[in-house]
Each structure stands twice: as structure tokens, then as C-alpha cells.
Amino acid sequence: MPFRNEHACVVLDEGKFQKKGWARMTKGRLSIVIGRLLGKTTTTTHGYRYNIKEWTEAEARAHCKREGGEFHKAAPTQEMAEGEELTINNPLLPGLDLGAIQLDEKDET
């Protein structure tokens, strides 16, 4: 479940919550994910998100531990090197050459 730009802390498993009614609140630099537990009408903290630009991994991990949650490190970000080609896996149309497709540009004047 790693997120690209955020470390995550899961306090309560997603399966204990109703499918609808999720919300995300911000308190300072901390994002709090809340939802309604099954059979309840009030909200409960599901977990926390830590923006990697504002939280070090160690800070996020320590906060998560204090909250009794399970820590998930952010996924590494990967940028394409100059000249590197993008490869697209297309299992639905395996014979289609995506490189040969040209977009029709319209003059919007």
C-alpha cells in the first residue's frame, strides 16, 4: 500500500470501516484519515499520512509508533532520465503499436 509522496500509518484496518464516509483532515503538517466504523454513526481515526517533503521517515515512524499504528514507508519516486523512453504494457491489445499512434491536433482559434 505504499503511497508515492507520503508515508502512512494505519491505526485501524480499513475492513473495520464503512465503505463510504471517508474524510481527510489536516492538523498542522499532519494528515488524519477518518471514517465511520461498521455500525457506527461517529467517525474514528483510521490512520495518518506524512508528506515526505515535511516529515522525515524517522519522524513519521516515531509518530506512528506513539499512535500504536503500523508504519508504511512512502514508495520511492522515480523520474525518467533524459532520453529514456516510456514503455507501456498493453495486455488488452497485445498487437497494438502504441508508438505508431498519432494524436490529431486541432487548431482552436
Gaussian input, Z-matrix of N, CA and C with variables (Angstrom, degrees):
# hf/3-21g

backbone

0 1
 N
 C     1     B1
 C     2     B2     1     A1
 N     3     B3     2     A2     1     D1
 C     4     B4     3     A3     2     D2
 C     5     B5     4     A4     3     D3
 N     6     B6     5     A5     4     D4
 C     7     B7     6     A6     5     D5
 C     8     B8     7     A7     6     D6
 N     9     B9     8     A8     7     D7
 C    10    B10     9     A9     8     D8
 C    11    B11    10    A10     9     D9
 N    12    B12    11    A11    10    D10
 C    13    B13    12    A12    11    D11
 C    14    B14    13    A13    12    D12
 N    15    B15    14    A14    13    D13
 C    16    B16    15    A15    14    D14
 C    17    B17    16    A16    15    D15
 N    18    B18    17    A17    16    D16
 C    19    B19    18    A18    17    D17
 C    20    B20    19    A19    18    D18
 N    21    B21    20    A20    19    D19
 C    22    B22    21    A21    20    D20
 C    23    B23    22    A22    21    D21
 N    24    B24    23    A23    22    D22
 C    25    B25    24    A24    23    D23
 C    26    B26    25    A25    24    D24
 N    27    B27    26    A26    25    D25
 C    28    B28    27    A27    26    D26
 C    29    B29    28    A28    27    D27
 N    30    B30    29    A29    28    D28
 C    31    B31    30    A30    29    D29
 C    32    B32    31    A31    30    D30
 N    33    B33    32    A32    31    D31
 C    34    B34    33    A33    32    D32
 C    35    B35    34    A34    33    D33
 N    36    B36    35    A35    34    D34
 C    37    B37    36    A36    35    D35
 C    38    B38    37    A37    36    D36
 N    39    B39    38    A38    37    D37
 C    40    B40    39    A39    38    D38
 C    41    B41    40    A40    39    D39
 N    42    B42    41    A41    40    D40
 C    43    B43    42    A42    41    D41
 C    44    B44    43    A43    42    D42
 N    45    B45    44    A44    43    D43
 C    46    B46    45    A45    44    D44
 C    47    B47    46    A46    45    D45
 N    48    B48    47    A47    46    D46
 C    49    B49    48    A48    47    D47
 C    50    B50    49    A49    48    D48
 N    51    B51    50    A50    49    D49
 C    52    B52    51    A51    50    D50
 C    53    B53    52    A52    51    D51
 N    54    B54    53    A53    52    D52
 C    55    B55    54    A54    53    D53
 C    56    B56    55    A55    54    D54
 N    57    B57    56    A56    55    D55
 C    58    B58    57    A57    56    D56
 C    59    B59    58    A58    57    D57
 N    60    B60    59    A59    58    D58
 C    61    B61    60    A60    59    D59
 C    62    B62    61    A61    60    D60
 N    63    B63    62    A62    61    D61
 C    64    B64    63    A63    62    D62
 C    65    B65    64    A64    63    D63
 N    66    B66    65    A65    64    D64
 C    67    B67    66    A66    65    D65
 C    68    B68    67    A67    66    D66
 N    69    B69    68    A68    67    D67
 C    70    B70    69    A69    68    D68
 C    71    B71    70    A70    69    D69
 N    72    B72    71    A71    70    D70
 C    73    B73    72    A72    71    D71
 C    74    B74    73    A73    72    D72
 N    75    B75    74    A74    73    D73
 C    76    B76    75    A75    74    D74
 C    77    B77    76    A76    75    D75
 N    78    B78    77    A77    76    D76
 C    79    B79    78    A78    77    D77
 C    80    B80    79    A79    78    D78
 N    81    B81    80    A80    79    D79
 C    82    B82    81    A81    80    D80
 C    83    B83    82    A82    81    D81
 N    84    B84    83    A83    82    D82
 C    85    B85    84    A84    83    D83
 C    86    B86    85    A85    84    D84
 N    87    B87    86    A86    85    D85
 C    88    B88    87    A87    86    D86
 C    89    B89    88    A88    87    D87
 N    90    B90    89    A89    88    D88
 C    91    B91    90    A90    89    D89
 C    92    B92    91    A91    90    D90
 N    93    B93    92    A92    91    D91
 C    94    B94    93    A93    92    D92
 C    95    B95    94    A94    93    D93
 N    96    B96    95    A95    94    D94
 C    97    B97    96    A96    95    D95
 C    98    B98    97    A97    96    D96
 N    99    B99    98    A98    97    D97
 C   100   B100    99    A99    98    D98
 C   101   B101   100   A100    99    D99
 N   102   B102   101   A101   100   D100
 C   103   B103   102   A102   101   D101
 C   104   B104   103   A103   102   D102
 N   105   B105   104   A104   103   D103
 C   106   B106   105   A105   104   D104
 C   107   B107   106   A106   105   D105
 N   108   B108   107   A107   106   D106
 C   109   B109   108   A108   107   D107
 C   110   B110   109   A109   108   D108
 N   111   B111   110   A110   109   D109
 C   112   B112   111   A111   110   D110
 C   113   B113   112   A112   111   D111
 N   114   B114   113   A113   112   D112
 C   115   B115   114   A114   113   D113
 C   116   B116   115   A115   114   D114
 N   117   B117   116   A116   115   D115
 C   118   B118   117   A117   116   D116
 C   119   B119   118   A118   117   D117
 N   120   B120   119   A119   118   D118
 C   121   B121   120   A120   119   D119
 C   122   B122   121   A121   120   D120
 N   123   B123   122   A122   121   D121
 C   124   B124   123   A123   122   D122
 C   125   B125   124   A124   123   D123
 N   126   B126   125   A125   124   D124
 C   127   B127   126   A126   125   D125
 C   128   B128   127   A127   126   D126
 N   129   B129   128   A128   127   D127
 C   130   B130   129   A129   128   D128
 C   131   B131   130   A130   129   D129
 N   132   B132   131   A131   130   D130
 C   133   B133   132   A132   131   D131
 C   134   B134   133   A133   132   D132
 N   135   B135   134   A134   133   D133
 C   136   B136   135   A135   134   D134
 C   137   B137   136   A136   135   D135
 N   138   B138   137   A137   136   D136
 C   139   B139   138   A138   137   D137
 C   140   B140   139   A139   138   D138
 N   141   B141   140   A140   139   D139
 C   142   B142   141   A141   140   D140
 C   143   B143   142   A142   141   D141
 N   144   B144   143   A143   142   D142
 C   145   B145   144   A144   143   D143
 C   146   B146   145   A145   144   D144
 N   147   B147   146   A146   145   D145
 C   148   B148   147   A147   146   D146
 C   149   B149   148   A148   147   D147
 N   150   B150   149   A149   148   D148
 C   151   B151   150   A150   149   D149
 C   152   B152   151   A151   150   D150
 N   153   B153   152   A152   151   D151
 C   154   B154   153   A153   152   D152
 C   155   B155   154   A154   153   D153
 N   156   B156   155   A155   154   D154
 C   157   B157   156   A156   155   D155
 C   158   B158   157   A157   156   D156
 N   159   B159   158   A158   157   D157
 C   160   B160   159   A159   158   D158
 C   161   B161   160   A160   159   D159
 N   162   B162   161   A161   160   D160
 C   163   B163   162   A162   161   D161
 C   164   B164   163   A163   162   D162
 N   165   B165   164   A164   163   D163
 C   166   B166   165   A165   164   D164
 C   167   B167   166   A166   165   D165
 N   168   B168   167   A167   166   D166
 C   169   B169   168   A168   167   D167
 C   170   B170   169   A169   168   D168
 N   171   B171   170   A170   169   D169
 C   172   B172   171   A171   170   D170
 C   173   B173   172   A172   171   D171
 N   174   B174   173   A173   172   D172
 C   175   B175   174   A174   173   D173
 C   176   B176   175   A175   174   D174
 N   177   B177   176   A176   175   D175
 C   178   B178   177   A177   176   D176
 C   179   B179   178   A178   177   D177
 N   180   B180   179   A179   178   D178
 C   181   B181   180   A180   179   D179
 C   182   B182   181   A181   180   D180
 N   183   B183   182   A182   181   D181
 C   184   B184   183   A183   182   D182
 C   185   B185   184   A184   183   D183
 N   186   B186   185   A185   184   D184
 C   187   B187   186   A186   185   D185
 C   188   B188   187   A187   186   D186
 N   189   B189   188   A188   187   D187
 C   190   B190   189   A189   188   D188
 C   191   B191   190   A190   189   D189
 N   192   B192   191   A191   190   D190
 C   193   B193   192   A192   191   D191
 C   194   B194   193   A193   192   D192
 N   195   B195   194   A194   193   D193
 C   196   B196   195   A195   194   D194
 C   197   B197   196   A196   195   D195
 N   198   B198   197   A197   196   D196
 C   199   B199   198   A198   197   D197
 C   200   B200   199   A199   198   D198
 N   201   B201   200   A200   199   D199
 C   202   B202   201   A201   200   D200
 C   203   B203   202   A202   201   D201
 N   204   B204   203   A203   202   D202
 C   205   B205   204   A204   203   D203
 C   206   B206   205   A205   204   D204
 N   207   B207   206   A206   205   D205
 C   208   B208   207   A207   206   D206
 C   209   B209   208   A208   207   D207
 N   210   B210   209   A209   208   D208
 C   211   B211   210   A210   209   D209
 C   212   B212   211   A211   210   D210
 N   213   B213   212   A212   211   D211
 C   214   B214   213   A213   212   D212
 C   215   B215   214   A214   213   D213
 N   216   B216   215   A215   214   D214
 C   217   B217   216   A216   215   D215
 C   218   B218   217   A217   216   D216
 N   219   B219   218   A218   217   D217
 C   220   B220   219   A219   218   D218
 C   221   B221   220   A220   219   D219
 N   222   B222   221   A221   220   D220
 C   223   B223   222   A222   221   D221
 C   224   B224   223   A223   222   D222
 N   225   B225   224   A224   223   D223
 C   226   B226   225   A225   224   D224
 C   227   B227   226   A226   225   D225
 N   228   B228   227   A227   226   D226
 C   229   B229   228   A228   227   D227
 C   230   B230   229   A229   228   D228
 N   231   B231   230   A230   229   D229
 C   232   B232   231   A231   230   D230
 C   233   B233   232   A232   231   D231
 N   234   B234   233   A233   232   D232
 C   235   B235   234   A234   233   D233
 C   236   B236   235   A235   234   D234
 N   237   B237   236   A236   235   D235
 C   238   B238   237   A237   236   D236
 C   239   B239   238   A238   237   D237
 N   240   B240   239   A239   238   D238
 C   241   B241   240   A240   239   D239
 C   242   B242   241   A241   240   D240
 N   243   B243   242   A242   241   D241
 C   244   B244   243   A243   242   D242
 C   245   B245   244   A244   243   D243
 N   246   B246   245   A245   244   D244
 C   247   B247   246   A246   245   D245
 C   248   B248   247   A247   246   D246
 N   249   B249   248   A248   247   D247
 C   250   B250   249   A249   248   D248
 C   251   B251   250   A250   249   D249
 N   252   B252   251   A251   250   D250
 C   253   B253   252   A252   251   D251
 C   254   B254   253   A253   252   D252
 N   255   B255   254   A254   253   D253
 C   256   B256   255   A255   254   D254
 C   257   B257   256   A256   255   D255
 N   258   B258   257   A257   256   D256
 C   259   B259   258   A258   257   D257
 C   260   B260   259   A259   258   D258
 N   261   B261   260   A260   259   D259
 C   262   B262   261   A261   260   D260
 C   263   B263   262   A262   261   D261
 N   264   B264   263   A263   262   D262
 C   265   B265   264   A264   263   D263
 C   266   B266   265   A265   264   D264
 N   267   B267   266   A266   265   D265
 C   268   B268   267   A267   266   D266
 C   269   B269   268   A268   267   D267
 N   270   B270   269   A269   268   D268
 C   271   B271   270   A270   269   D269
 C   272   B272   271   A271   270   D270
 N   273   B273   272   A272   271   D271
 C   274   B274   273   A273   272   D272
 C   275   B275   274   A274   273   D273
 N   276   B276   275   A275   274   D274
 C   277   B277   276   A276   275   D275
 C   278   B278   277   A277   276   D276
 N   279   B279   278   A278   277   D277
 C   280   B280   279   A279   278   D278
 C   281   B281   280   A280   279   D279
 N   282   B282   281   A281   280   D280
 C   283   B283   282   A282   281   D281
 C   284   B284   283   A283   282   D282
 N   285   B285   284   A284   283   D283
 C   286   B286   285   A285   284   D284
 C   287   B287   286   A286   285   D285
 N   288   B288   287   A287   286   D286
 C   289   B289   288   A288   287   D287
 C   290   B290   289   A289   288   D288
 N   291   B291   290   A290   289   D289
 C   292   B292   291   A291   290   D290
 C   293   B293   292   A292   291   D291
 N   294   B294   293   A293   292   D292
 C   295   B295   294   A294   293   D293
 C   296   B296   295   A295   294   D294
 N   297   B297   296   A296   295   D295
 C   298   B298   297   A297   296   D296
 C   299   B299   298   A298   297   D297
 N   300   B300   299   A299   298   D298
 C   301   B301   300   A300   299   D299
 C   302   B302   301   A301   300   D300
 N   303   B303   302   A302   301   D301
 C   304   B304   303   A303   302   D302
 C   305   B305   304   A304   303   D303
 N   306   B306   305   A305   304   D304
 C   307   B307   306   A306   305   D305
 C   308   B308   307   A307   306   D306
 N   309   B309   308   A308   307   D307
 C   310   B310   309   A309   308   D308
 C   311   B311   310   A310   309   D309
 N   312   B312   311   A311   310   D310
 C   313   B313   312   A312   311   D311
 C   314   B314   313   A313   312   D312
 N   315   B315   314   A314   313   D313
 C   316   B316   315   A315   314   D314
 C   317   B317   316   A316   315   D315
 N   318   B318   317   A317   316   D316
 C   319   B319   318   A318   317   D317
 C   320   B320   319   A319   318   D318
 N   321   B321   320   A320   319   D319
 C   322   B322   321   A321   320   D320
 C   323   B323   322   A322   321   D321
 N   324   B324   323   A323   322   D322
 C   325   B325   324   A324   323   D323
 C   326   B326   325   A325   324   D324

   B1=1.4201
   B2=1.5300
   B3=1.2842
   B4=1.4631
   B5=1.5220
   B6=1.3276
   B7=1.4513
   B8=1.5216
   B9=1.3208
   B10=1.4578
   B11=1.5234
   B12=1.3050
   B13=1.4666
   B14=1.5200
   B15=1.3221
   B16=1.4620
   B17=1.5218
   B18=1.3293
   B19=1.4594
   B20=1.5277
   B21=1.3108
   B22=1.4593
   B23=1.5205
   B24=1.3141
   B25=1.4564
   B26=1.5194
   B27=1.3100
   B28=1.4602
   B29=1.5242
   B30=1.3302
   B31=1.4601
   B32=1.5275
   B33=1.3284
   B34=1.4622
   B35=1.5250
   B36=1.3201
   B37=1.4544
   B38=1.5256
   B39=1.3202
   B40=1.4648
   B41=1.5266
   B42=1.3173
   B43=1.4569
   B44=1.5238
   B45=1.3259
   B46=1.4644
   B47=1.5254
   B48=1.3474
   B49=1.4539
   B50=1.5256
   B51=1.3317
   B52=1.4539
   B53=1.5252
   B54=1.3145
   B55=1.4607
   B56=1.5306
   B57=1.3255
   B58=1.4655
   B59=1.5173
   B60=1.3245
   B61=1.4535
   B62=1.5125
   B63=1.3326
   B64=1.4565
   B65=1.5202
   B66=1.3168
   B67=1.4591
   B68=1.5217
   B69=1.3096
   B70=1.4566
   B71=1.5286
   B72=1.3187
   B73=1.4561
   B74=1.5220
   B75=1.3157
   B76=1.4596
   B77=1.5165
   B78=1.3156
   B79=1.4578
   B80=1.5287
   B81=1.3323
   B82=1.4611
   B83=1.5143
   B84=1.3176
   B85=1.4661
   B86=1.5261
   B87=1.3179
   B88=1.4641
   B89=1.5246
   B90=1.3327
   B91=1.4632
   B92=1.5251
   B93=1.3241
   B94=1.4626
   B95=1.5235
   B96=1.3127
   B97=1.4627
   B98=1.5248
   B99=1.3343
   B100=1.4589
   B101=1.5262
   B102=1.3190
   B103=1.4544
   B104=1.5159
   B105=1.3251
   B106=1.4602
   B107=1.5227
   B108=1.3161
   B109=1.4623
   B110=1.5314
   B111=1.3176
   B112=1.4688
   B113=1.5249
   B114=1.3328
   B115=1.4543
   B116=1.5149
   B117=1.3211
   B118=1.4655
   B119=1.5337
   B120=1.3236
   B121=1.4609
   B122=1.5290
   B123=1.3090
   B124=1.4582
   B125=1.5333
   B126=1.3248
   B127=1.4602
   B128=1.5270
   B129=1.3285
   B130=1.4621
   B131=1.5245
   B132=1.3074
   B133=1.4635
   B134=1.5216
   B135=1.3187
   B136=1.4618
   B137=1.5326
   B138=1.3393
   B139=1.4525
   B140=1.5149
   B141=1.3230
   B142=1.4623
   B143=1.5241
   B144=1.3284
   B145=1.4646
   B146=1.5207
   B147=1.3338
   B148=1.4540
   B149=1.5280
   B150=1.3210
   B151=1.4570
   B152=1.5298
   B153=1.3206
   B154=1.4718
   B155=1.5314
   B156=1.3307
   B157=1.4649
   B158=1.5227
   B159=1.3283
   B160=1.4629
   B161=1.5270
   B162=1.3218
   B163=1.4645
   B164=1.5174
   B165=1.3127
   B166=1.4669
   B167=1.5266
   B168=1.3018
   B169=1.4613
   B170=1.5309
   B171=1.3282
   B172=1.4700
   B173=1.5325
   B174=1.3351
   B175=1.4701
   B176=1.5283
   B177=1.3278
   B178=1.4625
   B179=1.5317
   B180=1.3202
   B181=1.4732
   B182=1.5275
   B183=1.3398
   B184=1.4667
   B185=1.5286
   B186=1.3302
   B187=1.4668
   B188=1.5236
   B189=1.3244
   B190=1.4666
   B191=1.5279
   B192=1.3184
   B193=1.4658
   B194=1.5261
   B195=1.3450
   B196=1.4773
   B197=1.5246
   B198=1.3351
   B199=1.4654
   B200=1.5323
   B201=1.3152
   B202=1.4608
   B203=1.5137
   B204=1.3296
   B205=1.4561
   B206=1.5109
   B207=1.3109
   B208=1.4683
   B209=1.5185
   B210=1.3324
   B211=1.4582
   B212=1.5228
   B213=1.3421
   B214=1.4649
   B215=1.5275
   B216=1.3140
   B217=1.4617
   B218=1.5272
   B219=1.3382
   B220=1.4610
   B221=1.5262
   B222=1.3217
   B223=1.4585
   B224=1.5183
   B225=1.3139
   B226=1.4622
   B227=1.5169
   B228=1.3148
   B229=1.4532
   B230=1.5119
   B231=1.2929
   B232=1.4541
   B233=1.5264
   B234=1.2958
   B235=1.4505
   B236=1.5192
   B237=1.3125
   B238=1.4561
   B239=1.5229
   B240=1.3066
   B241=1.4589
   B242=1.5233
   B243=1.3170
   B244=1.4543
   B245=1.5269
   B246=1.3112
   B247=1.4606
   B248=1.5138
   B249=1.3267
   B250=1.4658
   B251=1.5219
   B252=1.3213
   B253=1.4603
   B254=1.5173
   B255=1.3212
   B256=1.4489
   B257=1.5189
   B258=1.3262
   B259=1.4591
   B260=1.5124
   B261=1.3121
   B262=1.4591
   B263=1.5155
   B264=1.3212
   B265=1.4532
   B266=1.5216
   B267=1.3066
   B268=1.4600
   B269=1.5282
   B270=1.3455
   B271=1.4609
   B272=1.5261
   B273=1.3411
   B274=1.4643
   B275=1.5219
   B276=1.3176
   B277=1.4603
   B278=1.5243
   B279=1.3373
   B280=1.4524
   B281=1.5281
   B282=1.3352
   B283=1.4634
   B284=1.5156
   B285=1.3136
   B286=1.4541
   B287=1.5235
   B288=1.3312
   B289=1.4592
   B290=1.5235
   B291=1.3245
   B292=1.4618
   B293=1.5247
   B294=1.3107
   B295=1.4558
   B296=1.5176
   B297=1.3314
   B298=1.4617
   B299=1.5275
   B300=1.3037
   B301=1.4626
   B302=1.5214
   B303=1.3182
   B304=1.4576
   B305=1.5184
   B306=1.3018
   B307=1.4546
   B308=1.5114
   B309=1.3056
   B310=1.4572
   B311=1.5171
   B312=1.3119
   B313=1.4573
   B314=1.5255
   B315=1.3301
   B316=1.4567
   B317=1.5184
   B318=1.3274
   B319=1.4470
   B320=1.5179
   B321=1.3241
   B322=1.4641
   B323=1.5134
   B324=1.3317
   B325=1.4688
   B326=1.4918
   A1=112.30
   A2=121.75
   A3=118.48
   A4=112.00
   A5=114.42
   A6=121.61
   A7=108.02
   A8=117.01
   A9=121.01
   A10=113.00
   A11=120.17
   A12=121.56
   A13=113.74
   A14=116.66
   A15=119.33
   A16=111.41
   A17=115.00
   A18=119.54
   A19=105.02
   A20=117.38
   A21=120.68
   A22=110.69
   A23=114.79
   A24=122.16
   A25=107.11
   A26=117.38
   A27=121.74
   A28=108.08
   A29=115.54
   A30=121.24
   A31=110.22
   A32=116.08
   A33=121.90
   A34=109.17
   A35=117.05
   A36=123.17
   A37=111.46
   A38=115.66
   A39=122.77
   A40=112.35
   A41=118.16
   A42=122.35
   A43=114.26
   A44=117.87
   A45=121.72
   A46=112.12
   A47=116.29
   A48=121.42
   A49=112.17
   A50=115.04
   A51=121.38
   A52=108.22
   A53=117.29
   A54=121.08
   A55=112.18
   A56=117.43
   A57=121.23
   A58=109.72
   A59=115.65
   A60=119.69
   A61=115.08
   A62=117.35
   A63=121.02
   A64=109.71
   A65=116.88
   A66=121.96
   A67=108.69
   A68=114.07
   A69=120.21
   A70=106.92
   A71=115.51
   A72=121.12
   A73=108.19
   A74=115.22
   A75=120.02
   A76=108.69
   A77=114.93
   A78=121.77
   A79=106.08
   A80=115.49
   A81=118.77
   A82=109.16
   A83=116.63
   A84=119.78
   A85=112.79
   A86=116.94
   A87=122.68
   A88=110.66
   A89=116.81
   A90=121.99
   A91=108.26
   A92=115.27
   A93=121.65
   A94=107.94
   A95=116.78
   A96=121.94
   A97=107.43
   A98=115.19
   A99=119.81
   A100=109.88
   A101=114.45
   A102=120.71
   A103=108.94
   A104=115.20
   A105=121.05
   A106=109.33
   A107=115.46
   A108=119.64
   A109=108.87
   A110=116.17
   A111=120.67
   A112=109.96
   A113=116.56
   A114=121.32
   A115=115.37
   A116=118.29
   A117=121.62
   A118=110.11
   A119=116.20
   A120=121.09
   A121=112.01
   A122=117.33
   A123=121.27
   A124=109.37
   A125=116.46
   A126=120.21
   A127=111.60
   A128=114.24
   A129=123.04
   A130=107.88
   A131=116.92
   A132=120.99
   A133=110.68
   A134=114.45
   A135=121.41
   A136=109.57
   A137=115.66
   A138=118.63
   A139=112.44
   A140=114.77
   A141=121.93
   A142=109.18
   A143=115.82
   A144=122.25
   A145=108.00
   A146=115.57
   A147=122.77
   A148=108.95
   A149=116.97
   A150=121.42
   A151=108.93
   A152=116.89
   A153=120.51
   A154=112.72
   A155=117.52
   A156=119.83
   A157=111.40
   A158=116.65
   A159=121.12
   A160=113.79
   A161=117.67
   A162=122.43
   A163=109.69
   A164=116.97
   A165=119.33
   A166=106.75
   A167=115.78
   A168=119.22
   A169=110.38
   A170=116.96
   A171=121.12
   A172=111.41
   A173=117.57
   A174=120.68
   A175=111.04
   A176=115.64
   A177=120.35
   A178=111.00
   A179=115.79
   A180=121.08
   A181=110.62
   A182=117.28
   A183=121.40
   A184=111.14
   A185=117.06
   A186=119.88
   A187=110.38
   A188=116.10
   A189=121.11
   A190=110.79
   A191=116.76
   A192=121.23
   A193=110.46
   A194=116.64
   A195=120.25
   A196=111.78
   A197=116.40
   A198=121.15
   A199=112.40
   A200=117.26
   A201=121.49
   A202=113.89
   A203=116.51
   A204=120.59
   A205=114.06
   A206=115.13
   A207=123.55
   A208=107.59
   A209=117.50
   A210=122.94
   A211=111.32
   A212=115.48
   A213=122.48
   A214=107.81
   A215=116.05
   A216=121.98
   A217=109.76
   A218=116.46
   A219=121.46
   A220=110.12
   A221=115.46
   A222=120.30
   A223=108.70
   A224=116.95
   A225=118.29
   A226=110.51
   A227=116.49
   A228=120.24
   A229=108.07
   A230=115.76
   A231=120.19
   A232=108.25
   A233=115.65
   A234=120.61
   A235=108.00
   A236=115.58
   A237=119.67
   A238=109.73
   A239=115.91
   A240=120.75
   A241=108.63
   A242=116.41
   A243=120.53
   A244=109.37
   A245=116.42
   A246=121.41
   A247=113.94
   A248=118.49
   A249=121.61
   A250=109.32
   A251=116.77
   A252=120.75
   A253=110.69
   A254=115.15
   A255=121.89
   A256=109.19
   A257=117.64
   A258=122.43
   A259=108.50
   A260=116.13
   A261=120.93
   A262=108.74
   A263=116.53
   A264=121.95
   A265=107.60
   A266=117.01
   A267=121.11
   A268=109.90
   A269=117.90
   A270=119.96
   A271=113.59
   A272=118.87
   A273=120.77
   A274=112.41
   A275=116.69
   A276=121.82
   A277=108.72
   A278=117.58
   A279=120.53
   A280=115.05
   A281=119.53
   A282=120.89
   A283=113.90
   A284=117.96
   A285=121.92
   A286=111.05
   A287=116.26
   A288=121.86
   A289=108.17
   A290=116.62
   A291=120.39
   A292=111.73
   A293=117.53
   A294=120.69
   A295=112.93
   A296=117.07
   A297=120.27
   A298=112.59
   A299=117.39
   A300=120.79
   A301=109.30
   A302=115.78
   A303=120.91
   A304=107.95
   A305=115.34
   A306=120.09
   A307=109.91
   A308=116.23
   A309=122.10
   A310=108.61
   A311=117.26
   A312=120.52
   A313=108.72
   A314=116.03
   A315=121.32
   A316=108.90
   A317=115.73
   A318=121.14
   A319=107.81
   A320=117.04
   A321=121.14
   A322=109.43
   A323=116.62
   A324=120.57
   A325=111.21
   D1=16.62
   D2=-176.04
   D3=-63.33
   D4=140.98
   D5=176.36
   D6=-96.74
   D7=154.12
   D8=-175.33
   D9=-71.23
   D10=-40.30
   D11=-174.46
   D12=-115.95
   D13=9.56
   D14=-176.01
   D15=-141.49
   D16=139.97
   D17=165.15
   D18=-80.24
   D19=156.72
   D20=-178.74
   D21=-132.27
   D22=152.56
   D23=176.42
   D24=-132.85
   D25=120.91
   D26=178.94
   D27=-102.33
   D28=116.37
   D29=179.75
   D30=-90.60
   D31=-45.25
   D32=176.96
   D33=-127.72
   D34=137.41
   D35=-178.00
   D36=-58.37
   D37=139.07
   D38=-179.90
   D39=-56.63
   D40=-31.65
   D41=-179.02
   D42=-65.39
   D43=-15.16
   D44=178.78
   D45=-85.56
   D46=-2.77
   D47=-174.74
   D48=-109.45
   D49=155.31
   D50=172.27
   D51=-65.38
   D52=151.04
   D53=-176.96
   D54=-70.37
   D55=-30.25
   D56=179.92
   D57=-107.20
   D58=161.46
   D59=174.90
   D60=96.16
   D61=17.34
   D62=178.10
   D63=-76.04
   D64=149.32
   D65=176.44
   D66=-147.58
   D67=159.32
   D68=178.58
   D69=-130.37
   D70=126.83
   D71=-179.51
   D72=-118.27
   D73=154.09
   D74=177.41
   D75=-117.71
   D76=132.25
   D77=176.43
   D78=-130.44
   D79=102.57
   D80=-173.20
   D81=66.00
   D82=-126.79
   D83=178.77
   D84=-96.56
   D85=7.25
   D86=-177.55
   D87=-101.09
   D88=131.36
   D89=172.81
   D90=-100.98
   D91=130.93
   D92=-178.25
   D93=-115.16
   D94=125.81
   D95=178.68
   D96=-100.33
   D97=123.11
   D98=-178.54
   D99=-122.69
   D100=159.44
   D101=177.51
   D102=-160.06
   D103=179.09
   D104=177.91
   D105=-102.16
   D106=125.92
   D107=175.84
   D108=-64.50
   D109=154.01
   D110=178.33
   D111=-54.73
   D112=129.76
   D113=177.99
   D114=79.44
   D115=4.49
   D116=-178.06
   D117=-114.12
   D118=159.37
   D119=177.42
   D120=-110.92
   D121=-9.93
   D122=178.86
   D123=-98.79
   D124=163.23
   D125=-178.96
   D126=-95.40
   D127=155.06
   D128=-179.54
   D129=-138.76
   D130=149.25
   D131=178.11
   D132=-69.89
   D133=123.88
   D134=173.68
   D135=-87.26
   D136=-42.22
   D137=-178.19
   D138=-179.56
   D139=-168.37
   D140=-175.92
   D141=-132.14
   D142=152.55
   D143=173.58
   D144=-125.16
   D145=140.16
   D146=-176.04
   D147=-125.09
   D148=109.08
   D149=178.69
   D150=-61.90
   D151=128.24
   D152=-175.46
   D153=-67.87
   D154=-15.31
   D155=175.88
   D156=-80.13
   D157=-18.01
   D158=-176.66
   D159=-113.74
   D160=-19.46
   D161=-177.33
   D162=-125.02
   D163=133.80
   D164=169.30
   D165=-77.52
   D166=161.65
   D167=177.89
   D168=-60.45
   D169=-40.98
   D170=-179.16
   D171=-63.38
   D172=-42.18
   D173=178.52
   D174=-63.45
   D175=-46.31
   D176=-179.12
   D177=-63.60
   D178=-43.85
   D179=179.85
   D180=-61.34
   D181=-42.39
   D182=-179.66
   D183=-65.89
   D184=-42.25
   D185=178.15
   D186=-62.46
   D187=-45.30
   D188=-179.80
   D189=-59.84
   D190=-41.65
   D191=179.16
   D192=-62.37
   D193=-43.46
   D194=178.26
   D195=-61.61
   D196=-31.32
   D197=-179.49
   D198=-85.83
   D199=-3.94
   D200=178.77
   D201=75.97
   D202=25.94
   D203=-177.14
   D204=-101.01
   D205=178.35
   D206=177.28
   D207=-104.29
   D208=120.76
   D209=-174.31
   D210=-85.40
   D211=140.22
   D212=175.77
   D213=-130.06
   D214=115.97
   D215=-179.85
   D216=-67.88
   D217=144.90
   D218=177.58
   D219=-60.39
   D220=147.78
   D221=176.23
   D222=-69.26
   D223=144.54
   D224=178.22
   D225=-65.35
   D226=141.28
   D227=176.40
   D228=-89.03
   D229=140.57
   D230=-179.73
   D231=-126.13
   D232=125.94
   D233=175.70
   D234=-106.54
   D235=146.34
   D236=179.01
   D237=-74.85
   D238=137.40
   D239=175.94
   D240=-73.91
   D241=153.94
   D242=179.72
   D243=-59.34
   D244=131.42
   D245=-179.91
   D246=86.49
   D247=-9.06
   D248=179.47
   D249=-73.36
   D250=137.25
   D251=-179.25
   D252=-93.98
   D253=143.53
   D254=177.50
   D255=-81.54
   D256=126.72
   D257=177.68
   D258=-104.57
   D259=128.54
   D260=-179.26
   D261=-113.33
   D262=123.53
   D263=175.76
   D264=-87.54
   D265=120.90
   D266=-175.75
   D267=-122.00
   D268=82.76
   D269=-176.11
   D270=-71.45
   D271=-18.93
   D272=-178.05
   D273=-76.34
   D274=-35.32
   D275=-179.97
   D276=-130.49
   D277=75.97
   D278=-171.16
   D279=-62.07
   D280=-25.30
   D281=-178.80
   D282=-89.44
   D283=-4.46
   D284=-176.27
   D285=-76.31
   D286=128.62
   D287=176.93
   D288=-92.08
   D289=98.24
   D290=-177.25
   D291=-66.34
   D292=-25.90
   D293=178.91
   D294=-68.86
   D295=-22.09
   D296=-178.60
   D297=-87.27
   D298=-8.47
   D299=-178.49
   D300=-76.65
   D301=131.50
   D302=177.19
   D303=-117.44
   D304=136.96
   D305=177.41
   D306=-82.94
   D307=141.21
   D308=177.98
   D309=-82.50
   D310=113.02
   D311=-179.81
   D312=-89.88
   D313=128.75
   D314=-179.76
   D315=-105.22
   D316=141.12
   D317=176.54
   D318=-83.72
   D319=110.99
   D320=-178.42
   D321=-101.71
   D322=78.19
   D323=177.97
   D324=-109.33

